Amino acid sequence: MNPKLTINIGKLRLKNPVMVASGTFGYAEEFMNFINLRELGAIVTKTITLKPRKGNLPPRTCETPAGMLNSIGLENPGLEVFIKEKLPILKKIGVPIIVSISSEEDSREFVQLAKALGKIKEVAAIELNISCPNIKSLQSTVHGQQKRNLSCGLSTIDHRLISQDPDVTYAVVSSVRSVTKKTLITKLSPNVTCISDIALACEKAGSDALALINTLYGMSIDVQTKRPKLSAGIGGLSGPAIRPIALKMVWETYKKVKIPIIGMGGIMDTQSALEFIIAGASAISIGTANFINPAASIEIINGIEKYLQKKKINSVKELIGTIECRI
Ligand SMILES: Cc1cc2nc3c(=O)[nH]c(=O)nc-3n(C[C@H](O)[C@H](O)[C@H](O)COP(=O)(O)O)c2cc1C
């Protein structure tokens, strides 16, 4: 028996439901010597911005119990260099390329980026990163106007994100929707009280799919120096430590929206990937696991197939949201 692994995300048809998460796989060339990239369902690029960004000062990562903290600060070469230098390599791989984009100071940058990428045939989809915890930006500036005073005083970083407010989320997603027909995926932050409210705003605004979750705010201190281990003070927590939170958020969101969900957060192996699909994810993304085992995504594709064979399930689509739960 050969179970079907194909899955649809908006207009995208993926040969299997396993992608690699933004920021943990560079622009794919970094992994070329380790795995056969053609086997992946899709590749999500590191988030790009209009202009190049140097990111935060090091140290930008540190290990934590069952995970890691990062405060990369969206280091990226900017749109122009991405198109000239990174995209030609990505195009050759032969799997759908999902380009993750973000704004620095003004959400109109999302529209500019989406317009430019919309003209490129090989860009299969656009992922709106409205949930990065690591930039010193006014991500909540909508169309040039700051919605409210958003400083929370923890450090110099303004921690408020677009995806922490359903109205701001709606405004940004719908403005991008109006300029592109490409499949739109919106990436959500777990740093909220009710993620399904934000998810509903994305659906209403025309997002084709949701990606959740981005990292959780976190901190670690070196007791000898009494300094935070990250130069930025705080960062985003990822890895197995966040898996139960991510899983709960996927399940909660699945019950509220009709658009597909790409689940992520601490997926390390087949079993954890299956948990997300059973909770309601149509596809899954591998993030921190790439740093420990560059072949994790490929092993998970094979593992899902074996599980379906063993359980005599014809298609991975039949497994989505099959959680047995009376709540
Ligand atoms: C080092 C690092 C860099 C990341 N950079 C980005 C990024 O540029 N854009 C983005 O949307 N998410 C970024 N993320 C978040 C991941 O894509 C993912 O949502 C998160 O890490 C949770 O999944 P995981 O626990 O499997 O890593 C980054 C995560 C890590 C660990």
The ligand as an ORCA input file, in Angstrom:
! r2SCAN-3c Opt
* xyz 0 1
  C      17.449     30.698     14.884
  C      16.011     30.908     14.515
  C      15.683     31.885     13.583
  C      14.352     32.088     13.223
  N      14.052     33.038     12.278
  C      12.771     33.175     11.864
  C      12.455     34.068     10.794
  O      13.304     34.708     10.185
  N      11.149     34.177     10.445
  C      10.140     33.462     11.034
  O       8.971     33.585     10.657
  N      10.424     32.594     12.043
  C      11.702     32.429     12.460
  N      11.990     31.527     13.450
  C      10.899     30.763     14.075
  C      10.733     29.383     13.438
  O      10.418     29.475     12.068
  C       9.633     28.568     14.177
  O       8.403     29.240     14.038
  C       9.914     28.397     15.654
  O      11.293     28.214     15.881
  C       9.142     27.237     16.258
  O       9.464     26.011     15.667
  P      10.620     25.027     16.237
  O      10.368     24.862     17.707
  O      10.456     23.759     15.483
  O      11.927     25.674     15.970
  C      13.315     31.311     13.822
  C      13.662     30.328     14.756
  C      14.977     30.101     15.099
  C      15.304     29.013     16.106
*
